[in-house]
């Protein structure tokens, strides 16, 4: 792992997520809708819908709201027809940015994403310009003090690919996206709770920025995450020292 404090970075990310809870339901509803449309309304037969459903439950979303989103996606209720789009770009210091969106208006979304990047020293790139810098994987991050031996035993038995720990004691487990649900279920059965988890685009190599560029990059991330059409934002930049 990189030499910076990964644990500080995780705490930073979690704090930022908690601060944005107001728009979380809107984004999850879209995720549930698109997942149901793509793979059907049965979460037991649709792993992507199961993940979205679990995310909705973790966010304390009422079951009726989840079911309406599922019905909308499966065609039972009229609603917006969202499409998935991924944008790629660069921020200050050459750090890569990957932006996953769900939108019913592609022109509006690309305009908002381009503006969020350009006003803080970034720019929108072409398809494929930075995606190779990320790995699509299931990721589980456990706080320092968690038993690495126990995590390793459960993770490997459940089909995880890799387990790493850093100098702070943070433990990271990664797996193929298709194995995410099985690994998650194994951890739940063992009452091991990660600080952060999900199917993500993990940066393969992180970039340290100076203080000014770190602040500008954080503004880009905050602006992008505040857009209704943006579901997830990933970057190769290290942001734990940003204010």
C-alpha positions as CSV (number, residue, x, y, z in Angstrom):
1,X,0.0,0.0,0.0
2,X,1.0,3.6,-0.4
3,X,3.1,5.2,2.3
4,X,0.5,7.8,3.3
5,X,-2.1,7.1,6.0
6,X,-4.7,5.0,4.3
7,X,-6.8,5.0,7.5
8,X,-6.9,8.8,7.6
9,X,-8.0,8.7,4.0
10,X,-10.8,6.3,4.8
11,X,-12.0,8.5,7.7
12,X,-11.9,11.5,5.4
13,X,-14.0,9.7,2.8
14,X,-16.5,8.5,5.3
15,X,-16.9,11.9,6.8
16,X,-17.6,13.4,3.4
17,X,-20.1,10.7,2.7
18,X,-21.9,11.3,6.0
19,X,-22.1,15.0,5.2
20,X,-23.9,14.3,1.9
21,X,-26.7,12.1,3.3
22,X,-29.3,14.5,2.1
23,X,-29.0,13.4,-1.5
24,X,-28.3,9.8,-0.8
25,X,-31.9,8.5,-1.2
26,X,-32.2,10.2,-4.6
27,X,-29.1,8.5,-5.9
28,X,-30.0,5.1,-4.4
29,X,-33.5,5.2,-6.0
30,X,-31.9,5.6,-9.4
31,X,-29.5,2.8,-8.7
32,X,-32.3,0.4,-7.7
33,X,-34.4,1.4,-10.7
34,X,-31.6,0.9,-13.2
35,X,-30.5,-2.4,-11.5
36,X,-34.1,-3.7,-11.7
37,X,-34.4,-2.7,-15.3
38,X,-31.1,-4.4,-16.3
39,X,-31.5,-7.6,-14.4
40,X,-35.1,-8.1,-13.3
41,X,-37.0,-7.3,-10.1
42,X,-35.9,-10.3,-8.0
43,X,-32.9,-9.4,-5.8
44,X,-32.1,-13.0,-5.2
45,X,-31.6,-13.5,-8.9
46,X,-30.1,-10.1,-9.6
47,X,-26.8,-9.5,-7.7
48,X,-26.7,-5.8,-8.7
49,X,-30.2,-5.2,-7.4
50,X,-29.3,-7.0,-4.2
51,X,-26.4,-4.6,-3.7
52,X,-28.5,-1.6,-4.4
53,X,-31.3,-3.0,-2.1
54,X,-28.7,-3.5,0.7
55,X,-27.5,0.0,0.2
56,X,-31.0,1.4,0.5
57,X,-31.7,-0.6,3.6
58,X,-28.4,0.6,5.2
59,X,-29.5,4.2,4.4
60,X,-32.8,3.6,6.3
61,X,-34.9,3.9,3.2
62,X,-38.5,2.6,3.7
63,X,-39.3,-0.7,2.0
64,X,-42.2,0.9,0.1
65,X,-39.8,3.4,-1.5
66,X,-37.5,0.5,-2.5
67,X,-40.3,-1.6,-4.0
68,X,-41.6,1.4,-6.0
69,X,-38.1,1.9,-7.5
70,X,-37.9,-1.8,-8.3
71,X,-41.4,-1.7,-10.0
72,X,-40.4,1.4,-11.9
73,X,-37.3,-0.2,-13.2
74,X,-39.1,-3.5,-14.1
75,X,-41.7,-1.6,-16.0
76,X,-44.5,-1.6,-13.5
77,X,-44.6,2.2,-13.0
78,X,-44.0,4.9,-15.5
79,X,-40.9,7.1,-14.8
80,X,-37.7,8.6,-16.1
81,X,-35.7,6.3,-18.3
82,X,-32.2,6.6,-16.9
83,X,-29.1,5.6,-18.8
84,X,-25.7,4.9,-17.4
85,X,-22.7,7.1,-18.5
86,X,-19.1,7.1,-17.4
87,X,-17.0,10.3,-17.8
88,X,-13.2,10.4,-17.5
89,X,-11.0,13.4,-16.9
90,X,-8.2,14.9,-15.0
91,X,-7.9,17.2,-12.0
92,X,-5.1,19.4,-10.7
93,X,-1.7,17.8,-10.7
94,X,-2.7,15.3,-13.3
95,X,-4.7,13.2,-11.0
96,X,-7.3,11.0,-12.8
97,X,-11.0,11.3,-12.1
98,X,-13.7,8.8,-13.0
99,X,-17.3,9.9,-12.8
100,X,-20.2,7.3,-13.0
101,X,-23.6,8.9,-13.8
102,X,-27.2,7.9,-14.2
103,X,-29.2,10.5,-16.2
104,X,-32.3,11.1,-18.3
105,X,-30.6,14.0,-20.0
106,X,-27.1,13.3,-21.3
107,X,-26.6,16.9,-22.6
108,X,-27.3,18.4,-19.1
109,X,-25.1,15.9,-17.4
110,X,-22.0,16.3,-19.5
111,X,-22.4,20.1,-19.3
112,X,-22.5,20.0,-15.5
113,X,-19.6,17.5,-15.2
114,X,-17.4,19.6,-17.6
115,X,-18.2,22.7,-15.6
116,X,-17.3,21.1,-12.3
117,X,-14.0,20.0,-13.6
118,X,-13.0,23.1,-15.5
119,X,-13.8,25.7,-12.9
120,X,-11.2,24.1,-10.5
121,X,-8.4,23.4,-12.9
122,X,-9.5,20.0,-14.3
123,X,-10.7,18.9,-17.7
124,X,-12.9,16.3,-19.3
125,X,-11.0,13.6,-21.2
126,X,-11.9,11.1,-23.9
127,X,-13.3,7.6,-23.3
128,X,-10.5,5.3,-22.1
129,X,-8.2,8.1,-21.2
130,X,-8.0,7.2,-17.4
131,X,-10.2,4.1,-16.9
132,X,-7.1,1.8,-17.2
133,X,-5.8,3.5,-14.0
134,X,-8.6,1.8,-12.0
135,X,-9.5,-1.7,-11.1
136,X,-13.2,-2.8,-11.0
137,X,-13.5,-4.9,-7.8
138,X,-15.3,-5.6,-4.6
139,X,-13.6,-3.8,-1.7
140,X,-13.9,-4.1,2.1
141,X,-11.9,-1.9,4.4
142,X,-11.6,-2.8,8.1
143,X,-10.5,-0.5,10.9
144,X,-7.2,-0.9,12.7
145,X,-7.5,-3.4,15.5
146,X,-9.6,-5.9,13.5
147,X,-8.1,-9.4,13.5
148,X,-6.2,-9.8,10.3
149,X,-6.1,-13.5,10.7
150,X,-9.8,-13.8,11.1
151,X,-10.5,-11.5,8.1
152,X,-8.0,-13.4,6.0
153,X,-9.5,-16.8,6.8
154,X,-13.1,-15.7,6.1
155,X,-12.2,-13.7,3.0
156,X,-10.2,-16.5,1.3
157,X,-12.8,-19.1,2.1
158,X,-15.5,-16.9,0.5
159,X,-13.5,-16.4,-2.7
160,X,-11.6,-13.1,-2.1
161,X,-8.6,-12.4,-4.3
162,X,-6.3,-10.3,-2.0
163,X,-5.9,-9.2,1.6
164,X,-3.5,-6.4,2.5
165,X,-2.8,-4.4,5.7
166,X,-0.8,-1.2,6.1
167,X,1.3,0.3,8.9
168,X,-1.8,1.8,10.5
169,X,-3.4,-1.6,10.8
170,X,-6.0,-0.9,8.1
171,X,-7.1,-4.1,6.4
172,X,-8.2,-4.1,2.8
173,X,-9.9,-7.1,1.1
174,X,-10.6,-7.1,-2.6
175,X,-12.5,-9.6,-4.8
176,X,-14.0,-10.0,-8.2
177,X,-17.3,-8.0,-8.5
178,X,-19.2,-11.3,-9.0
179,X,-17.9,-12.5,-5.6
180,X,-18.8,-9.4,-3.7
181,X,-22.1,-10.6,-2.3
182,X,-20.6,-13.9,-1.2
183,X,-17.7,-12.3,0.6
184,X,-20.1,-9.7,2.2
185,X,-22.4,-12.5,3.4
186,X,-19.4,-14.4,4.9
187,X,-18.3,-11.3,6.9
188,X,-21.8,-10.7,8.1
189,X,-22.1,-14.3,9.3
190,X,-18.9,-13.7,11.3
191,X,-20.1,-10.3,12.6
192,X,-17.2,-8.6,11.0
193,X,-18.2,-5.1,9.9
194,X,-16.1,-3.1,7.5
195,X,-15.8,0.7,7.7
196,X,-16.4,1.0,4.0
197,X,-17.5,-1.6,1.4
198,X,-18.8,-1.8,-2.1
199,X,-18.1,-2.6,-5.7
200,X,-15.8,0.2,-6.7
201,X,-13.3,1.4,-9.2
202,X,-10.1,1.2,-7.1
203,X,-7.1,3.5,-8.1
204,X,-4.2,1.3,-9.0
205,X,-1.6,4.0,-8.2
206,X,-2.5,7.0,-6.0
207,X,-1.1,10.5,-6.6
208,X,0.1,12.9,-3.8
209,X,-0.7,16.5,-4.6
210,X,0.5,19.7,-3.0
211,X,-1.8,21.6,-0.6
212,X,-3.2,23.9,-3.3
213,X,-4.0,21.2,-5.8
214,X,-5.4,19.0,-3.0
215,X,-7.9,21.7,-2.1
216,X,-8.9,22.3,-5.7
217,X,-9.3,18.5,-6.2
218,X,-11.5,18.3,-3.2
219,X,-13.7,21.1,-4.6
220,X,-14.0,19.1,-7.8
221,X,-15.0,16.0,-5.9
222,X,-17.5,17.9,-3.7
223,X,-19.1,19.6,-6.7
224,X,-19.4,16.4,-8.7
225,X,-20.9,14.5,-5.8
226,X,-23.4,17.3,-5.3
227,X,-24.8,16.8,-8.8
228,X,-28.0,14.8,-8.9
229,X,-26.9,12.8,-12.0
230,X,-23.6,11.7,-10.4
231,X,-23.6,8.3,-8.6
232,X,-20.0,7.8,-7.8
233,X,-16.7,9.7,-8.2
234,X,-13.3,8.0,-8.1
235,X,-9.9,9.6,-8.2
236,X,-6.2,8.6,-8.0
237,X,-5.6,11.7,-5.8
238,X,-4.9,11.3,-2.1
239,X,-7.3,13.7,-0.3
240,X,-7.0,13.0,3.5
241,X,-5.2,16.3,4.2
242,X,-7.9,18.4,2.4
243,X,-10.1,20.6,4.5
